[in-house]
Amino acid sequence: MIDFNTFCTLYEDAKACDSEVKYVMERGWQEWMSEIADTDKIADVLRRIYTMANEGFAAVVRQYKNMRQMCQLLGIPYSTAQKWSLGKQKPASYLLMLMVYATVNYDKMQK
């Protein structure tokens, strides 16, 4: 599990970087990486953070089987997620960041 402070740094770095490849390659060895044995999985986590940070809600939804599953696991009302998905509303930036954090860490707990 990536601690929240480390994740916040990774997330903000991802939003500021103009290239996924550059973002992944520029990360030096960090403490949280010790928990993941495979360097390909570390790169995958970083790519997922970059994609979700830069592409937003739609990229978060793609990490799940469907939007209903995402809503159930993250405790988001389905009607709210539908509004976000249709572009009628946008999730607040802090909510999007928390959804990405939960998604990255949920996936790591499942493996």
Secondary structure, DSSP 8 states (H G I E B T S, - for coil): ---HHHHHHHHHHHHH-S-HHHHHHH----GGGGG---HHHHHHHHHHHHHHHHH-HHHHHTTSSSHHHHHHHHT--HHHHHHHHHTSS---HHHHHHHHHHHHHHHHHH-
